[in-house]
């Protein structure tokens, strides 16, 4: 993976712990972390549990204070910790996860070809019909979204546990938008005002569980396919949206054991971040800390004919958001 800055902008925020101690919110600058519990101005109510989700709940007032806290790392104020000495946890505990499926043109075509029976339609016909379907969806402004469970989240450097029943575990590296201001029925041209930060999510999928063969009329089974514990590595950090630039022009790269498998721009999205957040908000009241996952680009294991196995190591990077690294282990190992 190419060497790149750990994150865009002067700082990022996340959740950390030292030794066996409790997790705490921290501000990252270079290889140092400021324990944000030592900045009392950030916490609105006495006795409030300090978390990144609490900060996201008042992001408009917290962000200037975080800038000031980042500047304090250049002097002797505040408690500074060494980043390599800390455990990095998932950067936020969301209440809700909204997930987007079939949102990258090339990926959708690859999946359509992979799932087509060998004696079915010719490949070029599948490709043309899938492209036409995506054009209709884009014109009708109907993203395909579903809900995930926060219990599937794990840290950016934690192991991914493959359940003993899962025969086809696959990777799906994605840009995740992190909500700050609550959002309900917001228009697309105002939706990004509700996105406080971005982070990296790897939305793993048990491919054999996606389609219910016993009930084909009902369709997909996302509960079983996407929500085992550890199936959503998240982080490493929350990078404020102001530092990220255009979320529609970021590079998503995943390596498996050092080999590049996904390498695509978010320009290939069918629905951009603003349209996805706006669409989700028409039904759901999005809350501070909630995640809107924006779909995965081409290059999944189904495309390569190479699915995850115990011992595999995934490294995922998105421009300006850092790198996550997860090893796969068998359940019970």
C-alpha positions, 0 to 999 in steps of 0.5 A, spaced: 500 500 500 502 506 498 505 511 503 500 516 505 499 521 511 495 517 516 489 522 516 487 529 512 487 535 516 491 537 523 487 532 527 482 527 528 479 524 534 478 517 536 477 512 542 483 509 545 485 505 551 492 504 555 493 497 558 487 494 561 484 501 562 477 504 560 476 507 553 477 514 552 476 519 547 482 522 544 485 527 539 490 525 534 496 529 532 502 526 528 504 520 533 501 523 539 494 523 543 491 528 547 486 525 552 480 529 551 477 528 558 482 533 560 479 538 556 473 540 561 470 545 556 468 539 551 463 536 556 456 539 557 454 536 563 457 534 570 458 527 570 457 526 562 460 520 560 466 522 555 465 519 548 466 521 541 458 520 540 457 525 546 462 530 542 458 529 535 452 531 539 454 538 539 459 538 534 458 545 532 461 547 538 465 542 539 469 543 533 472 550 535 474 547 541 478 541 538 482 546 534 484 549 540 486 542 543 490 540 537 494 547 538 495 545 545 499 539 543 504 544 541 505 546 548 506 544 555 498 544 556 494 537 557 496 530 557 499 527 551 500 520 550 504 516 545 499 513 540 503 507 539 502 505 546 495 505 546 490 501 543 485 504 538 478 502 538 472 503 533 472 511 533 464 511 535 459 507 538 453 508 533 446 507 535 444 506 528 447 503 521 444 505 515 448 501 509 448 502 502 448 496 497 449 496 489 452 503 489 458 502 485 457 501 477 463 496 476 461 492 483 454 491 481 456 489 474 461 484 477 456 481 482 451 480 477 456 476 472 458 472 478 451 470 481 449 469 473 448 461 472 453 458 467 447 456 463 444 463 463 444 469 459 450 471 455 455 476 459 454 482 455 447 481 456 447 481 463 452 487 463 447 491 459 441 490 463 445 491 469 447 498 467 440 500 464 437 498 471 443 502 475 441 508 470 433 507 472 435 507 479 439 513 479 434 517 475 428 515 480 433 517 486 432 510 489 438 508 493 438 501 495 439 501 503 438 497 509 440 497 516 446 494 520 447 492 527 452 496 532 454 489 535 457 487 528 463 493 529 470 492 531 476 496 532 480 498 526 486 493 528 482 487 531 481 480 529 475 479 524 472 472 527 469 468 521 463 464 524 464 456 523 458 456 519 460 461 514 463 458 508 464 465 503 466 471 507 468 477 503 470 484 504 467 490 502 471 496 504 467 503 504 467 510 506 462 511 512 459 518 513 458 520 520 452 524 523 453 530 527 447 534 527 440 530 527 437 529 520 430 527 518 427 529 512 433 533 509 434 535 502 440 532 498 443 540 498 443 540 505 445 533 507 452 534 508 451 539 513 449 533 517 455 529 516 460 531 521 466 526 519 468 520 515 471 514 517 473 507 514 468 501 514 469 494 512 462 491 511 464 484 511 459 479 508 457 472 508 456 471 501 452 464 501 447 467 506 445 473 502 439 470 498 434 465 502 434 459 497 428 457 502 424 463 500 426 466 494 420 471 494 423 474 500 429 476 497 436 478 501 437 476 508 442 481 511 441 479 518 445 473 517 449 475 511 452 482 515 451 482 522 456 477 526 460 480 531 467 483 528 464 483 521 464 491 521 471 493 522 471 501 523 476 506 523 481 508 525 479 515 526 473 520 525 476 525 520 472 532 520 468 533 514 472 539 513 478 536 512 476 531 507 474 535 501 470 532 496 467 525 498 466 524 491 473 524 489 477 519 494 481 513 493 478 506 496 484 501 496 484 494 500 490 489 500 489 482 501 496 479 504 499 485 500 496 484 494 491 490 491 484 487 491 480 493 491 482 500 488 477 505 486 475 512 486 468 514 490 467 517 483 464 510 481 458 511 486 451 511 483 448 515 489 453 520 492 454 521 500 449 527 500 443 523 496 444 517 500 444 521 507 438 525 504 434 518 502 436 515 509 433 521 512 426 521 509 425 514 513 429 514 519 431 520 524 439 520 523 442 521 530 449 523 532 454 518 531 450 514 526 453 511 520 451 511 513 455 506 509 456 508 502 457 501 498 463 498 496 467 498 489 469 493 485 474 488 487 470 483 492 472 476 493 466 474 489 470 477 483 476 474 484 474 467 486 478 468 492 474 469 499 477 470 506 480 464 510 483 464 517 490 467 517 488 472 511 490 480 513 486 485 510 489 492 509 484 498 507 485 505 506 481 511 504 484 518 502 485 522 508 482 517 513 488 513 515 489 505 514 485 499 518 489 492 518 485 486 520 487 479 521 482 473 520 481 468 525 477 462 525 471 462 530 474 458 537 481 459 535 
